[in-house]
Amino acid sequence: MRNTPTRSSNLPREPFDISMLVRFIAGGLAIAILSIAIIIFVLTSGLFPGIEQLVATPTIAARR
């Protein structure tokens, strides 16, 4: 049993890894774009008619 550091550790050697940061930003952007697209699809399609009134009533009340 020698006291040598092993290279088989999953942690990166440097604390700041650029590829992990790029992957994290790309994943966050993809999740945000997907959620916005799902919200727009739900609002434009008439699947849930109650959601349109929930969103539209504050804007209609603000116009008066």
N, C-alpha and C positions, 0 to 999 in steps of 0.2 A: 504494500500500500504506500505508494509514493504521494507526496503532497504537491502534485502538479495540477494546475487548473485544467479542467476538461473543456474541450471545444464543442462538446455535444449538447451544450445548454441551449434552451430555446430563446433565452433573452439575447437581444443584440448586444454587441460589445460596446458600442457608443450609446449614450443615453438619448441622443436625438437622431432618430432614423427618418430620413426624408421619404422613403418609399411608404413607410407606415403612415406618415402624415398625409401624403397624397392620396393613399387609399381611403383614409378616414374622411378626408374632405370630399372625395368623389362619392363615397357611400352616403354621406349626409346630404349632398346635393341631389343624389338620385332619390333618396327617401322624400326629400322636400318636394321635388318635382312630381313624384308619383302621388303624394298626398294632395297636392294642389290640383292635379289632373282628376283625381277621384272626386274631390269636392266640386269641381266645375261640372263634371259629368253628372253627379247626383243632382245638382241644382238645375242643369239644363234639361235633363231627361225628367219626365213626369212620374218617376217611380215613387217618390215620396212627396205627395202634394202638401204635406204639412210644413216641410222645411222651407218652401218658398215663402209661405206667409210669415214664418218666424224670421226670415232674413229681411223680407220686404217691409214689415210693419215699422221697424225703427226709422227707415229712410222715408217712408210715407209720413210718419208722425213728425219727422224733422222738417219736412217741406211745408207743413201747415204753419 
